[in-house]
Amino acid sequence: MGISFDNMAKEKELPPSGASFWNKEINVFGNGFSSKAKEDFYAELSILLHSGINLKTAFDLISESQKKQKDKDRIHEISAEILAGNSLSDTLEKNENFSAYEYQAIRIGEQTGKLAKITEDLKNYFQRRNELKRQLISSLSYPILVLFLALAVVIFMLNFVVPLFDNIFRQNQVELPWITQQVVELSNFISGNGWELMLGFTLLIIGLKWVSKTDAYYRFIGKLKLRIPVLGRYLRRMYLVQFTQAMALLTHAKIPVVNGIHLVKQMIRFYPLEQTLDHIEKDILAGEKLYLSFGRHRLYDKKMIALLRVAEETNQTEYIFQKLYDQYRKELDHKGKIITSVFNFLLTFMVGLIVGIIVISMYLPMFKLSSAIG
């Protein structure tokens, strides 16, 4: 069966940075067609196609199941395109809210007669992505909450508690220890420049948001992520999970490895990964072996290189990428729990240390004050 891959090289225009297939919520249905919504969408479509229902009827049924009228109308638009004689892949390609991976996978399904299976793979893809997202949120939500509460406690003490003690010490003309003087000066600075600090913080956020849209920031942040102690290895493994999952599904759709690598560059917006995949794609097109090309880059570990060599020799690329994904996902889950525990300890320790310093600095002059009163 002749399957054409001529359109594989055609990319949709991507934003220079920031927006990522893995990080961006896709707006199609209602206020947003999130990864969870896509998981449900492809799950319903897969079930209906497996049941032998044609595409037009399937979209009509999916449209009827939508609660919002706006969602029904947008599903109906896709159905109308199909009724007009356009293929589903062409319809999705025209819609900027669908990625190249999705419409190319759908196109392969149409050409091979396995559209029901491809939509099931897409459902699995978004299901696994959602699982990873939930894992990351679970790992980071508690440390972030602790950090914000710690900042709130420290700001409250510096704004209200420390000035109260400072007034008492001044009224009784108590000589303050060095550490108490530093805390009082910090308290006076925050109290006297509160609005300026808030304005500066707001401008900083706006500036970072503007800078984050530039290519230079995108490249800088990508490289910086990998250099963060401990967390850098975790982020590296997270992107390898995403890469191996995408490659497993693309090779399962019978897309050649080189075309799959080209599509993954559009799916995962992470500069170190994109840079290495660009070199690997050129190497493979030049006749280089897959494992040798991957082996030139430090981003990929020795386990992946060894298994890719086996995959190339046995023609089991899909199986190897799936096994790598399963292993990396388990390792990521384990490391996520360890990092969460370490972060929780460090944050708790830092909060206790800062609060302890403030309390001690306020109580040291109390001894002199009690002597003066006595």
C-alpha positions in Angstrom: 0.0 0.0 0.0 1.6 3.3 -1.1 1.6 5.8 1.8 2.8 9.3 1.0 5.0 11.1 3.4 5.5 14.2 1.2 3.6 16.4 3.6 5.6 15.3 6.7 8.1 18.0 6.2 5.5 20.8 6.2 5.4 22.5 9.6 2.8 24.7 11.1 4.1 28.1 12.1 5.1 27.9 15.7 5.6 30.7 18.2 9.3 31.5 18.8 9.2 30.3 22.4 7.0 29.8 25.4 4.1 28.1 23.7 4.6 24.4 23.7 2.6 21.4 22.5 3.2 20.0 26.0 2.6 23.2 27.9 -0.1 25.0 25.9 -3.8 24.4 26.4 -5.5 24.2 23.0 -8.6 26.3 22.4 -11.2 24.6 20.3 -14.2 23.6 22.4 -15.8 26.2 24.7 -13.2 28.2 26.4 -10.5 25.6 25.9 -9.9 22.2 24.4 -7.4 21.0 27.0 -5.5 17.7 27.0 -8.3 16.2 29.1 -10.9 17.3 26.6 -8.9 15.9 23.8 -8.5 12.6 25.6 -12.3 12.4 25.9 -12.8 13.5 22.3 -10.5 10.9 20.8 -11.9 8.2 23.2 -15.5 8.8 22.0 -14.4 8.9 18.3 -12.4 5.7 18.7 -15.3 3.8 20.3 -17.7 5.0 17.6 -15.4 4.1 14.7 -14.7 0.7 16.2 -18.5 0.2 16.3 -18.5 0.6 12.5 -20.2 4.1 12.5 -19.1 6.4 9.7 -17.3 9.7 10.4 -20.3 11.9 9.7 -22.6 10.0 12.1 -19.8 9.8 14.7 -19.3 13.6 14.8 -23.1 14.1 14.9 -23.2 11.8 18.0 -20.3 13.6 19.6 -21.9 16.9 18.9 -25.1 15.8 20.6 -23.2 14.8 23.7 -21.7 18.3 24.2 -23.4 20.4 26.9 -22.5 23.8 25.5 -24.1 25.1 22.2 -20.7 26.6 21.2 -19.1 23.2 21.5 -21.9 21.6 19.4 -21.4 24.2 16.7 -17.7 23.7 16.4 -18.0 19.9 16.2 -20.7 20.5 13.5 -18.2 22.6 11.5 -15.8 19.7 11.3 -18.7 17.4 10.4 -19.7 19.8 7.6 -16.2 19.8 6.2 -16.2 16.0 6.0 -19.7 16.1 4.4 -18.3 18.5 1.8 -15.8 15.8 0.7 -12.8 16.8 2.8 -10.9 14.2 4.7 -10.6 14.4 8.5 -6.9 14.9 8.3 -7.2 17.8 5.9 -9.9 19.3 8.1 -7.7 19.1 11.2 -4.7 20.4 9.3 -6.7 23.6 8.4 -7.5 24.1 12.1 -4.6 25.8 13.9 -5.7 24.2 17.2 -4.6 20.7 16.1 -0.9 19.7 16.0 1.0 18.2 13.1 1.3 15.0 15.0 -2.5 14.7 15.2 -3.4 15.3 11.6 -0.5 13.4 10.3 -1.4 10.4 12.5 -5.0 10.7 11.3 -3.8 10.8 7.7 -1.8 7.6 8.2 -5.0 6.0 9.7 -7.0 7.0 6.7 -4.5 5.7 4.2 -4.1 2.4 6.0 -7.7 1.8 6.9 -6.8 1.9 10.6 -8.4 5.2 11.6 -10.2 3.6 14.6 -6.9 2.3 15.9 -5.1 5.6 15.4 -7.8 7.6 17.3 -7.4 5.1 20.1 -3.6 5.7 20.1 -4.3 9.5 20.2 -6.6 8.9 23.2 -3.8 6.9 24.9 -1.3 9.6 24.1 -3.3 12.4 25.7 -4.2 10.1 28.6 -0.6 9.5 29.4 0.2 13.1 29.0 -2.5 14.0 31.5 -1.1 11.4 33.9 2.3 13.0 33.7 0.8 16.5 34.2 -1.1 15.3 37.3 2.1 13.8 38.6 4.0 17.0 38.2 1.3 19.0 39.8 1.1 16.6 42.7 4.9 16.8 43.1 5.2 20.5 43.0 1.9 21.9 44.4 2.7 21.3 48.1 6.3 22.8 48.0 5.0 25.8 46.2 2.1 26.2 48.7 4.6 26.0 51.6 6.8 28.6 49.9 4.0 31.1 49.5 2.8 30.6 53.1 6.4 31.1 54.3 6.7 34.4 52.4 3.3 35.5 53.8 4.5 34.7 57.4 7.8 36.5 57.0 6.2 39.6 55.4 3.6 39.7 58.2 6.2 39.5 60.9 8.4 42.2 59.3 5.4 44.5 58.8 3.6 44.1 62.1 5.5 42.1 64.7 9.0 43.6 64.3 7.8 47.3 64.3 5.8 46.6 67.5 9.0 45.4 69.3 11.1 48.2 67.8 8.8 50.8 69.3 9.1 49.2 72.7 12.9 49.0 72.5 13.1 52.7 71.4 10.8 53.9 74.2 13.0 52.2 76.8 16.2 53.2 75.0 17.5 49.7 74.8 20.7 49.1 72.8 19.9 46.6 70.0 22.2 43.7 69.1 23.6 43.6 65.6 21.2 40.9 64.4 18.2 42.8 65.7 19.4 46.0 64.0 19.5 44.2 60.7 16.0 42.7 61.1 14.7 46.2 62.1 16.3 47.8 59.1 14.8 45.2 56.8 11.4 45.7 58.4 11.7 49.5 57.9 12.7 49.1 54.3 9.7 46.8 53.5 7.2 49.0 55.5 8.5 52.2 53.9 8.8 50.9 50.3 5.8 48.5 50.1 4.2 50.1 47.1 7.5 50.5 45.3 8.3 46.9 45.9 4.9 45.8 44.7 5.3 48.0 41.5 8.8 46.6 40.9 7.6 43.0 41.3 4.7 43.7 38.9 7.0 45.3 36.3 9.4 42.3 36.7 6.6 39.8 36.0 5.5 41.8 32.9 9.1 42.1 31.7 9.8 38.4 32.1 6.6 37.7 30.2 7.7 39.9 27.4 11.2 38.5 27.4 9.9 34.9 27.5 8.6 35.4 23.9 12.0 35.9 22.5 14.2 33.2 21.0 17.2 34.2 23.1 15.2 33.6 26.3 13.8 30.3 25.0 17.4 29.0 24.3 18.7 30.3 27.6 16.0 28.8 29.7 16.2 25.5 27.9 19.9 25.2 28.7 19.5 26.5 32.2 16.9 23.9 33.1 19.4 21.1 32.6 22.0 22.8 34.8 19.8 23.1 37.9 21.2 20.8 40.6 19.0 17.7 41.2 16.0 19.3 39.4 17.9 19.4 36.1 18.1 15.6 36.0 14.4 15.3 36.8 13.5 17.8 34.0 15.8 16.0 31.6 14.0 12.7 32.3 10.6 14.3 32.0 11.4 15.4 28.4 12.8 12.0 27.6 9.5 10.5 28.8 7.6 12.8 26.4 10.0 12.1 23.5 9.8 8.3 23.9 6.0 8.3 24.3 5.6 10.4 21.1 8.1 8.2 19.1 6.3 5.0 20.3 3.0 6.3 19.0 4.4 7.6 15.8 6.2 4.4 14.9 3.1 2.5 15.9 1.3 4.6 13.2 3.9 3.3 10.7 5.5 6.7 10.4 9.3 6.3 9.5 11.7 7.2 12.3 13.1 10.2 10.5 9.6 11.7 9.9 8.7 10.9 13.4 11.7 12.8 14.7 10.7 15.7 12.5 7.2 15.8 14.0 8.4 15.4 17.6 10.3 18.7 17.1 7.0 20.4 16.6 5.3 18.6 19.5 7.9 19.2 22.3 9.1 22.8 22.6 12.3 22.3 24.6 15.4 23.9 23.0 18.1 21.2 23.9 15.8 18.5 22.6 14.9 20.3 19.4 18.6 21.2 18.8 19.7 17.6 19.1 16.8 16.2 17.1 17.6 18.6 14.3 21.2 17.2 14.1 19.9 13.7 14.4 17.4 14.2 11.6 20.2 15.5 9.3 22.5 12.6 10.3 19.9 10.0 9.5 19.1 11.6 6.1 22.8 11.5 5.4 22.8 7.7 6.0 24.1 7.7 9.7 22.9 4.9 12.0 20.2 5.9 14.5 22.1 4.9 17.7 25.3 6.5 16.5 23.6 9.8 15.9 21.8 9.7 19.3 25.1 8.7 21.0 26.7 12.0 20.0 24.5 14.0 22.3 24.7 14.0 26.1 21.0 14.6 26.5 20.3 10.9 25.8 21.6 8.3 28.3 23.6 5.1 27.5 20.5 2.9 28.1 18.6 4.6 25.3 21.6 4.4 22.9 22.1 0.6 23.6 18.4 -0.1 23.1 18.2 1.9 19.9 21.1 -0.1 18.6 19.1 -3.3 19.3 16.0 -1.7 17.7 17.9 -0.9 14.5 19.3 -4.4 14.2 16.0 -6.2 15.0 13.6 -3.7 13.3 11.7 -3.4 16.6 11.7 0.4 16.9 8.2 0.7 18.1 8.7 -1.9 20.8 11.9 -0.3 22.1 10.5 3.2 22.3 7.5 1.8 24.2 9.8 0.0 26.7 11.9 3.1 27.1 8.8 5.2 27.8 7.6 2.7 30.4 11.0 2.6 32.2 11.5 6.4 32.1 7.9 7.0 33.4 8.5 4.7 36.4 11.9 6.4 37.1 10.3 9.8 36.8 7.6 8.8 39.3 10.2 7.6 41.7 12.4 10.6 41.4 9.4 12.9 41.6 8.5 11.5 45.0 12.2 11.9 46.2 12.4 15.5 45.0 9.1 16.3 46.6 10.3 15.0 50.0 13.6 16.8 49.7 12.0 20.1 48.7 9.5 19.8 51.5 12.3 19.3 54.1 14.4 22.2 52.7 11.4 24.6 52.6 10.3 23.6 56.1 13.9 24.1 57.3 14.3 27.5 55.6 11.0 28.7 57.0 11.9 27.6 60.5 15.4 29.2 60.1 14.0 32.6 58.9 11.2 32.7 61.5 13.7 31.6 64.2 16.2 34.3 63.3 13.4 37.0 63.5 12.1 35.6 66.9 15.6 35.4 68.4 16.5 38.9 67.2 13.4 40.2 68.9 14.0 38.4 72.2 17.7 39.2 72.6 17.0 42.8 73.6 14.3 41.6 75.9 16.9 40.5 78.4 18.5 44.0 78.4 15.0 45.5 78.8 14.2 43.3 81.8 17.5 44.3 83.4 16.7 48.0 82.8 13.3 47.6 84.3 14.7 45.6 87.3 
